[in-house]
Amino acid sequence: MKYYDIKGTFIVLIFSIALVIITALLTKKKKSTEQFFVGNRSTGTLVGAITSAAAWTWAPALFVSSQVAYTKGLPGAFWFIIPNALALVMFAFFAKKIRSVMEKGYTLPEYIKLKYGTRNQLLYDITIFVVQCYAVITQILGTFLLLKLLTGLSKPFLIIVIAVVFLVIAAFRGINSSISSDVIKMIMMLFVCLIVVPIVLHNVGGLEVVANGLGTPSGKLNNLFDLNIAWTYGIPTAISLLAGVTVDQQQWQRAFAMKKKNVKKSFILAGILFLIVPLMLSLLGFVAANPNMGIVVDDPQLAGISVIAKYLPSFGIVVFAIMILSALISAGSSALCAISSITSIDIYDKYFKKDSKKVNTVLLARVTMVVVVAIAVGVALIPNISILYLQLLVGSFRAALFIPTILALFWKKLNGKAAFCGILTGMVTGVPIFIYGSVIGNGNISTFGTLLSLVLSGLICLVGTKIIEKKKTSK
């Protein structure tokens, strides 16, 4: 199925240019470290909520929402949507805690070093760096898939154009540029979800059509409490999402950019705002799954677009595509800002130039963005590269950091050595099992790998701390 034409190409190019210009106009021309990385910590409640919800809306949230509704029915949509929104609500308490003990911070690894030393900080730095690189590559590939569908242009050309747009927005004025693009992104997403999607539902025949597609085209997966879906998809997805937000530097950067008194309220509101997006987009997947509608879905990832294409004129497709495009561009630039803060604040300032000038830190951040974009373009241009394989690369790494991070924030007794051993053990045992299960398509093995990573890291933190405490007491 092809949707592209010459008008689509021009509209996309004009939108990309407009997004860069608007972002430039909405941000202030300051280059201090405080301004570049955390916007002088002046972000208010509503803007904070919008930017956090927008930064959490990655390519999977836009494509997978309708995909899981189409392929895994009601239980699949539930396990994808609810933990996604709850992750931001949970993070509200984490953000409030870290701002109460480190008001002027920039990153989570900074806090980890403060409490547990350099060794643990580097473990966090490496993991977060890899996860954010994955985020940039994923957004580039997601944007490419959409633009290829819409314009029909060649892969190398599109990948390079996408990367340049990401880089310009992120490097221009740091976090403020990212926040400005987030606001544009959220306006577009809410317009599509609250205006365009309801129009589509009206055109197809209303909620009755949605109800008849709750069980996938086969009609067999309409039980919300389906145990097989819960075990093979729901549990690993929930763990991945909850653990993912815990080590997501994009969210920590926003937590430090907000006014301290607004942090908790902003993230709770962000969870509510975010919920609207996957919930409404999943309805399109249910419509596509209704066997009575006769909708041809060549690729389950494009189930939502397939519905839009059939029940809206070509202009509707372009509007829907621009919404996804703005979301992906914003997420990509946000990930670049997050990576640059890790490199500049955690690594360069701490280890290579203790008394580095503020302007040099900002310059290094921009150089980091260029390097990461170059790497991302190289990976994205690999023939037949798939988002799935990249997802396997980061797999259960985040799960190994989930419980240790919570303990580091809320349990004063946690021992640094126990935390390090727990995280490392969780990674080297659970991650290979998760990857193996994913490669052979065995959900039971994948779920076991994720749970093993989660449980071992937490258990060693708890037991190891108690053992070390007991040894100290006996001495």
JOSUL-V56930 format. One record per residue. N is the residue number from 1. RES is the residue in one letter. SS is DSSP state (helix for helix, strand for strand, loop for the rest). PHI is phi in radians with two decimals (* if undefined). NEAR is the number of other ideal C-beta (glycine too) atoms within 10 Angstrom. Layout:
BEGIN
n = <N & N>
res = <RES & RES>
ss = <SS & SS>
phi = <PHI & PHI>
near = <NEAR & NEAR>
END
This chain:
BEGIN
n = <1 & 2 & 3 & 4 & 5 & 6 & 7 & 8 & 9 & 10 & 11 & 12 & 13 & 14 & 15 & 16 & 17 & 18 & 19 & 20 & 21 & 22 & 23 & 24 & 25 & 26 & 27 & 28 & 29 & 30 & 31 & 32 & 33 & 34 & 35 & 36 & 37 & 38 & 39 & 40 & 41 & 42 & 43 & 44 & 45 & 46 & 47 & 48 & 49 & 50 & 51 & 52 & 53 & 54 & 55 & 56 & 57 & 58 & 59 & 60 & 61 & 62 & 63 & 64 & 65 & 66 & 67 & 68 & 69 & 70 & 71 & 72 & 73 & 74 & 75 & 76 & 77 & 78 & 79 & 80 & 81 & 82 & 83 & 84 & 85 & 86 & 87 & 88 & 89 & 90 & 91 & 92 & 93 & 94 & 95 & 96 & 97 & 98 & 99 & 100 & 101 & 102 & 103 & 104 & 105 & 106 & 107 & 108 & 109 & 110 & 111 & 112 & 113 & 114 & 115 & 116 & 117 & 118 & 119 & 120 & 121 & 122 & 123 & 124 & 125 & 126 & 127 & 128 & 129 & 130 & 131 & 132 & 133 & 134 & 135 & 136 & 137 & 138 & 139 & 140 & 141 & 142 & 143 & 144 & 145 & 146 & 147 & 148 & 149 & 150 & 151 & 152 & 153 & 154 & 155 & 156 & 157 & 158 & 159 & 160 & 161 & 162 & 163 & 164 & 165 & 166 & 167 & 168 & 169 & 170 & 171 & 172 & 173 & 174 & 175 & 176 & 177 & 178 & 179 & 180 & 181 & 182 & 183 & 184 & 185 & 186 & 187 & 188 & 189 & 190 & 191 & 192 & 193 & 194 & 195 & 196 & 197 & 198 & 199 & 200 & 201 & 202 & 203 & 204 & 205 & 206 & 207 & 208 & 209 & 210 & 211 & 212 & 213 & 214 & 215 & 216 & 217 & 218 & 219 & 220 & 221 & 222 & 223 & 224 & 225 & 226 & 227 & 228 & 229 & 230 & 231 & 232 & 233 & 234 & 235 & 236 & 237 & 238 & 239 & 240 & 241 & 242 & 243 & 244 & 245 & 246 & 247 & 248 & 249 & 250 & 251 & 252 & 253 & 254 & 255 & 256 & 257 & 258 & 259 & 260 & 261 & 262 & 263 & 264 & 265 & 266 & 267 & 268 & 269 & 270 & 271 & 272 & 273 & 274 & 275 & 276 & 277 & 278 & 279 & 280 & 281 & 282 & 283 & 284 & 285 & 286 & 287 & 288 & 289 & 290 & 291 & 292 & 293 & 294 & 295 & 296 & 297 & 298 & 299 & 300 & 301 & 302 & 303 & 304 & 305 & 306 & 307 & 308 & 309 & 310 & 311 & 312 & 313 & 314 & 315 & 316 & 317 & 318 & 319 & 320 & 321 & 322 & 323 & 324 & 325 & 326 & 327 & 328 & 329 & 330 & 331 & 332 & 333 & 334 & 335 & 336 & 337 & 338 & 339 & 340 & 341 & 342 & 343 & 344 & 345 & 346 & 347 & 348 & 349 & 350 & 351 & 352 & 353 & 354 & 355 & 356 & 357 & 358 & 359 & 360 & 361 & 362 & 363 & 364 & 365 & 366 & 367 & 368 & 369 & 370 & 371 & 372 & 373 & 374 & 375 & 376 & 377 & 378 & 379 & 380 & 381 & 382 & 383 & 384 & 385 & 386 & 387 & 388 & 389 & 390 & 391 & 392 & 393 & 394 & 395 & 396 & 397 & 398 & 399 & 400 & 401 & 402 & 403 & 404 & 405 & 406 & 407 & 408 & 409 & 410 & 411 & 412 & 413 & 414 & 415 & 416 & 417 & 418 & 419 & 420 & 421 & 422 & 423 & 424 & 425 & 426 & 427 & 428 & 429 & 430 & 431 & 432 & 433 & 434 & 435 & 436 & 437 & 438 & 439 & 440 & 441 & 442 & 443 & 444 & 445 & 446 & 447 & 448 & 449 & 450 & 451 & 452 & 453 & 454 & 455 & 456 & 457 & 458 & 459 & 460 & 461 & 462 & 463 & 464 & 465 & 466 & 467 & 468 & 469 & 470 & 471 & 472 & 473 & 474 & 475>
res = <M & K & Y & Y & D & I & K & G & T & F & I & V & L & I & F & S & I & A & L & V & I & I & T & A & L & L & T & K & K & K & K & S & T & E & Q & F & F & V & G & N & R & S & T & G & T & L & V & G & A & I & T & S & A & A & A & W & T & W & A & P & A & L & F & V & S & S & Q & V & A & Y & T & K & G & L & P & G & A & F & W & F & I & I & P & N & A & L & A & L & V & M & F & A & F & F & A & K & K & I & R & S & V & M & E & K & G & Y & T & L & P & E & Y & I & K & L & K & Y & G & T & R & N & Q & L & L & Y & D & I & T & I & F & V & V & Q & C & Y & A & V & I & T & Q & I & L & G & T & F & L & L & L & K & L & L & T & G & L & S & K & P & F & L & I & I & V & I & A & V & V & F & L & V & I & A & A & F & R & G & I & N & S & S & I & S & S & D & V & I & K & M & I & M & M & L & F & V & C & L & I & V & V & P & I & V & L & H & N & V & G & G & L & E & V & V & A & N & G & L & G & T & P & S & G & K & L & N & N & L & F & D & L & N & I & A & W & T & Y & G & I & P & T & A & I & S & L & L & A & G & V & T & V & D & Q & Q & Q & W & Q & R & A & F & A & M & K & K & K & N & V & K & K & S & F & I & L & A & G & I & L & F & L & I & V & P & L & M & L & S & L & L & G & F & V & A & A & N & P & N & M & G & I & V & V & D & D & P & Q & L & A & G & I & S & V & I & A & K & Y & L & P & S & F & G & I & V & V & F & A & I & M & I & L & S & A & L & I & S & A & G & S & S & A & L & C & A & I & S & S & I & T & S & I & D & I & Y & D & K & Y & F & K & K & D & S & K & K & V & N & T & V & L & L & A & R & V & T & M & V & V & V & V & A & I & A & V & G & V & A & L & I & P & N & I & S & I & L & Y & L & Q & L & L & V & G & S & F & R & A & A & L & F & I & P & T & I & L & A & L & F & W & K & K & L & N & G & K & A & A & F & C & G & I & L & T & G & M & V & T & G & V & P & I & F & I & Y & G & S & V & I & G & N & G & N & I & S & T & F & G & T & L & L & S & L & V & L & S & G & L & I & C & L & V & G & T & K & I & I & E & K & K & K & T & S & K>
ss = <loop & loop & loop & loop & loop & helix & helix & helix & helix & helix & helix & helix & helix & helix & helix & helix & helix & helix & helix & helix & helix & helix & helix & helix & helix & helix & loop & loop & loop & loop & loop & loop & helix & helix & helix & helix & helix & helix & helix & helix & helix & loop & strand & loop & helix & helix & helix & helix & helix & helix & helix & helix & helix & helix & helix & helix & loop & loop & helix & helix & helix & helix & helix & helix & helix & helix & helix & helix & helix & helix & helix & helix & helix & helix & helix & helix & helix & helix & helix & helix & helix & helix & helix & helix & helix & helix & helix & helix & helix & helix & helix & helix & helix & helix & helix & helix & helix & helix & helix & helix & helix & loop & loop & loop & loop & loop & loop & helix & helix & helix & helix & helix & helix & helix & helix & helix & loop & helix & helix & helix & helix & helix & helix & helix & helix & helix & helix & helix & helix & helix & helix & helix & helix & helix & helix & helix & helix & helix & helix & helix & helix & helix & helix & helix & helix & helix & helix & helix & helix & helix & helix & loop & loop & loop & helix & helix & helix & helix & helix & helix & helix & helix & helix & helix & helix & helix & helix & helix & helix & helix & helix & helix & helix & loop & helix & helix & helix & helix & helix & helix & helix & helix & helix & helix & helix & helix & helix & helix & helix & helix & helix & helix & helix & helix & helix & helix & helix & helix & helix & helix & helix & helix & helix & helix & loop & loop & helix & helix & helix & helix & helix & loop & loop & loop & loop & loop & loop & loop & loop & loop & loop & loop & loop & loop & loop & loop & helix & helix & helix & helix & helix & helix & helix & helix & helix & helix & helix & helix & helix & helix & helix & helix & helix & helix & helix & helix & loop & loop & helix & helix & helix & helix & helix & helix & helix & helix & helix & strand & loop & helix & helix & helix & helix & helix & helix & helix & helix & helix & helix & helix & helix & helix & helix & helix & helix & helix & helix & helix & helix & helix & helix & helix & helix & helix & helix & helix & helix & helix & helix & loop & loop & loop & loop & loop & loop & loop & loop & loop & loop & helix & helix & helix & helix & helix & helix & helix & helix & helix & helix & helix & helix & loop & loop & helix & helix & helix & helix & helix & helix & helix & helix & helix & helix & helix & helix & helix & helix & helix & helix & helix & helix & helix & helix & helix & helix & helix & helix & helix & helix & helix & helix & helix & helix & helix & helix & helix & helix & helix & helix & helix & helix & helix & loop & loop & loop & loop & loop & helix & helix & helix & helix & helix & helix & helix & helix & helix & helix & helix & helix & helix & helix & helix & helix & helix & helix & helix & helix & helix & helix & helix & loop & loop & loop & loop & loop & loop & helix & helix & helix & helix & helix & helix & helix & helix & loop & loop & helix & helix & helix & helix & helix & helix & helix & helix & helix & helix & helix & helix & helix & helix & loop & loop & loop & loop & loop & helix & helix & helix & helix & helix & helix & helix & helix & helix & helix & helix & helix & helix & helix & helix & helix & helix & helix & helix & helix & helix & helix & helix & helix & loop & loop & loop & helix & helix & helix & helix & helix & helix & helix & helix & helix & helix & helix & helix & helix & helix & helix & helix & helix & helix & helix & helix & helix & helix & helix & helix & helix & helix & helix & helix & helix & helix & helix & helix & loop>
phi = <* & -2.19 & -1.98 & -1.41 & -2.72 & -1.13 & -1.12 & -1.06 & -1.09 & -1.14 & -1.10 & -1.12 & -1.11 & -1.09 & -1.10 & -1.06 & -1.12 & -1.10 & -1.08 & -1.11 & -1.14 & -1.09 & -1.04 & -1.10 & -1.25 & -1.52 & -2.00 & -1.51 & -1.57 & -2.26 & -2.23 & -1.25 & -1.01 & -1.05 & -1.24 & -1.16 & -1.66 & -2.33 & 0.96 & 1.04 & 0.96 & -2.05 & -1.21 & -1.44 & -1.08 & -1.17 & -1.12 & -1.07 & -1.14 & -1.11 & -1.21 & -1.21 & -1.12 & -1.17 & -1.16 & -1.46 & -1.58 & -1.52 & -0.94 & -1.00 & -1.10 & -1.51 & -1.63 & -1.28 & -0.95 & -1.35 & -1.14 & -1.23 & -1.11 & -1.30 & -1.68 & -2.11 & 1.16 & -1.02 & -1.13 & -1.13 & -1.10 & -1.05 & -1.23 & -1.51 & -1.35 & -1.14 & -1.05 & -1.05 & -1.25 & -1.13 & -1.03 & -1.23 & -1.12 & -1.06 & -1.12 & -0.97 & -1.32 & -1.15 & -1.12 & -1.09 & -1.15 & -1.20 & -1.25 & -1.31 & -1.93 & -2.51 & -1.11 & -1.87 & -1.42 & -2.25 & -2.41 & -1.14 & -1.01 & -1.00 & -1.12 & -1.10 & -1.14 & -1.01 & -1.66 & -2.27 & 1.63 & -1.13 & -1.03 & -1.20 & -1.06 & -1.11 & -1.09 & -1.19 & -1.01 & -1.10 & -1.11 & -1.14 & -1.06 & -1.10 & -1.09 & -1.27 & -1.09 & -1.04 & -1.10 & -1.11 & -1.09 & -1.09 & -1.17 & -1.11 & -1.17 & -1.11 & -1.15 & -1.08 & -1.01 & -1.18 & -1.20 & -1.08 & -1.14 & -1.50 & -1.98 & 1.31 & -1.32 & -1.22 & -1.10 & -1.00 & -1.09 & -1.12 & -1.05 & -1.18 & -1.06 & -1.03 & -1.08 & -1.11 & -1.10 & -0.93 & -1.15 & -1.07 & -1.13 & -1.24 & -1.38 & -1.03 & -2.50 & 1.13 & -1.06 & -1.13 & -1.10 & -1.10 & -1.12 & -1.07 & -1.19 & -1.10 & -1.10 & -1.06 & -1.04 & -1.19 & -1.06 & -1.11 & -1.15 & -1.17 & -1.07 & -1.16 & -1.23 & -1.72 & -2.05 & -1.18 & -1.07 & -1.02 & -1.10 & -1.08 & -1.08 & -1.12 & -1.18 & -1.46 & 2.17 & 1.61 & -1.19 & -1.10 & -1.14 & -1.09 & -1.04 & -1.33 & -1.97 & -1.14 & -1.81 & 1.21 & -1.00 & -1.37 & 1.35 & -1.75 & -2.02 & -1.92 & -1.59 & -1.01 & -1.81 & -1.04 & -1.21 & -1.16 & -1.12 & -1.08 & -1.34 & -1.45 & -2.16 & -1.09 & -1.13 & -1.10 & -1.17 & -1.07 & -1.10 & -1.07 & -1.23 & -1.17 & -1.26 & -1.10 & -1.20 & -1.12 & -1.98 & -1.53 & -1.09 & -1.06 & -1.33 & -1.13 & -1.09 & -1.23 & -1.08 & -1.37 & -1.47 & -1.46 & -1.09 & -0.93 & -1.23 & -1.71 & -0.99 & -1.08 & -1.08 & -1.10 & -1.28 & -1.15 & -1.13 & -1.06 & -1.06 & -1.19 & -1.09 & -1.10 & -0.93 & -1.02 & -1.19 & -1.16 & -1.11 & -1.23 & -1.19 & -1.13 & -1.07 & -1.15 & -1.13 & -1.17 & -1.10 & -1.09 & -1.41 & -1.20 & -1.11 & -1.37 & -1.49 & 1.14 & -1.48 & -1.48 & -2.03 & -1.27 & -2.33 & -0.96 & -1.10 & -1.87 & -1.04 & -1.11 & -1.15 & -1.08 & -1.20 & -1.01 & -1.11 & -1.44 & -1.96 & -2.27 & -1.16 & -0.99 & -1.09 & -1.10 & -1.12 & -1.12 & -1.07 & -1.08 & -1.14 & -1.14 & -1.04 & -1.14 & -1.07 & -1.11 & -1.16 & -1.21 & -1.11 & -1.09 & -1.14 & -1.15 & -1.16 & -1.12 & -1.13 & -1.12 & -1.07 & -1.14 & -1.08 & -1.13 & -1.21 & -1.11 & -1.14 & -1.35 & -1.44 & -1.44 & -1.79 & -1.15 & -1.08 & -1.47 & -2.06 & -1.89 & -2.63 & -0.97 & -1.90 & -1.10 & -1.25 & -1.03 & -1.14 & -1.16 & -1.12 & -1.14 & -1.08 & -1.09 & -1.03 & -1.22 & -1.12 & -1.02 & -1.03 & -1.09 & -1.10 & -1.10 & -1.11 & -1.09 & -1.10 & -1.07 & -1.10 & -1.04 & -1.19 & -1.10 & -1.48 & -1.10 & -0.99 & 1.08 & -1.12 & -2.19 & -1.03 & -1.04 & -1.15 & -1.18 & -1.10 & -1.13 & -1.10 & -1.63 & 0.29 & -1.64 & -0.96 & -1.16 & -1.08 & -1.19 & -1.69 & -1.09 & -1.17 & -1.00 & -1.18 & -1.08 & -1.12 & -1.10 & -1.42 & -2.07 & -2.12 & -1.14 & -1.44 & -0.95 & -1.58 & -1.09 & -1.14 & -1.11 & -1.11 & -1.08 & -1.12 & -1.13 & -1.11 & -1.12 & -1.12 & -1.04 & -1.21 & -1.29 & -1.75 & -1.34 & -1.10 & -1.03 & -1.16 & -1.06 & -1.12 & -1.05 & -1.09 & -1.22 & -1.13 & -1.54 & 1.31 & -1.82 & -1.11 & -1.12 & -1.19 & -1.06 & -1.11 & -1.08 & -1.11 & -1.13 & -1.15 & -1.10 & -1.06 & -1.15 & -1.21 & -1.10 & -1.08 & -1.22 & -1.13 & -1.16 & -1.04 & -1.23 & -1.18 & -1.06 & -1.09 & -1.11 & -1.13 & -1.12 & -1.08 & -1.13 & -1.12 & -1.13 & -1.16 & -1.16 & -1.26>
near = <12 & 9 & 20 & 18 & 14 & 9 & 13 & 20 & 15 & 11 & 19 & 23 & 14 & 11 & 18 & 22 & 11 & 11 & 24 & 18 & 10 & 14 & 26 & 15 & 8 & 15 & 21 & 10 & 9 & 14 & 15 & 13 & 21 & 16 & 21 & 26 & 26 & 24 & 26 & 15 & 17 & 13 & 26 & 12 & 17 & 14 & 21 & 24 & 26 & 24 & 31 & 34 & 27 & 30 & 28 & 28 & 26 & 24 & 23 & 20 & 20 & 24 & 24 & 25 & 26 & 31 & 25 & 28 & 32 & 30 & 20 & 23 & 27 & 23 & 23 & 25 & 28 & 20 & 23 & 24 & 22 & 16 & 20 & 28 & 22 & 16 & 24 & 28 & 18 & 19 & 26 & 20 & 16 & 22 & 25 & 19 & 18 & 20 & 21 & 11 & 11 & 16 & 10 & 11 & 18 & 23 & 24 & 30 & 29 & 23 & 21 & 26 & 20 & 13 & 16 & 21 & 14 & 14 & 14 & 20 & 23 & 17 & 21 & 26 & 23 & 13 & 19 & 26 & 20 & 15 & 22 & 25 & 20 & 20 & 27 & 29 & 24 & 23 & 27 & 27 & 21 & 24 & 28 & 20 & 19 & 26 & 27 & 16 & 19 & 26 & 22 & 15 & 16 & 10 & 13 & 11 & 11 & 22 & 22 & 16 & 17 & 27 & 23 & 14 & 22 & 28 & 22 & 17 & 26 & 31 & 22 & 19 & 24 & 30 & 28 & 25 & 25 & 31 & 27 & 24 & 30 & 28 & 18 & 20 & 28 & 25 & 14 & 22 & 26 & 17 & 14 & 24 & 18 & 11 & 10 & 18 & 23 & 12 & 12 & 21 & 20 & 10 & 15 & 22 & 15 & 10 & 11 & 9 & 17 & 20 & 13 & 18 & 27 & 20 & 20 & 23 & 17 & 10 & 14 & 10 & 21 & 18 & 14 & 14 & 9 & 22 & 10 & 13 & 23 & 18 & 14 & 19 & 21 & 22 & 19 & 25 & 22 & 19 & 20 & 23 & 24 & 20 & 25 & 23 & 25 & 23 & 22 & 27 & 27 & 29 & 26 & 27 & 27 & 34 & 28 & 28 & 26 & 27 & 14 & 15 & 11 & 19 & 28 & 21 & 16 & 28 & 29 & 18 & 21 & 28 & 21 & 13 & 21 & 26 & 18 & 17 & 26 & 24 & 17 & 22 & 28 & 27 & 25 & 29 & 30 & 27 & 30 & 28 & 30 & 24 & 13 & 9 & 17 & 7 & 21 & 9 & 21 & 9 & 13 & 19 & 20 & 22 & 28 & 28 & 24 & 23 & 29 & 25 & 20 & 18 & 19 & 17 & 8 & 12 & 10 & 17 & 19 & 22 & 17 & 26 & 24 & 22 & 22 & 26 & 26 & 23 & 29 & 29 & 26 & 32 & 30 & 30 & 31 & 36 & 31 & 32 & 28 & 28 & 27 & 30 & 30 & 26 & 20 & 26 & 22 & 24 & 17 & 18 & 20 & 17 & 10 & 9 & 12 & 8 & 5 & 16 & 10 & 14 & 12 & 14 & 22 & 22 & 14 & 20 & 25 & 19 & 14 & 21 & 24 & 14 & 13 & 24 & 24 & 12 & 13 & 27 & 20 & 11 & 17 & 24 & 14 & 9 & 5 & 5 & 13 & 10 & 19 & 9 & 13 & 18 & 14 & 18 & 14 & 19 & 24 & 30 & 25 & 28 & 31 & 30 & 29 & 24 & 25 & 29 & 22 & 20 & 21 & 24 & 21 & 11 & 12 & 7 & 11 & 20 & 20 & 19 & 14 & 23 & 28 & 20 & 17 & 27 & 27 & 16 & 19 & 28 & 22 & 12 & 17 & 25 & 23 & 14 & 20 & 26 & 18 & 14 & 22 & 20 & 13 & 9 & 8 & 13 & 16 & 11 & 18 & 25 & 22 & 17 & 24 & 27 & 18 & 20 & 32 & 25 & 14 & 23 & 29 & 20 & 14 & 22 & 26 & 18 & 12 & 19 & 20 & 13 & 13 & 15 & 13 & 10 & 9 & 9 & 7 & 6 & 5>
END
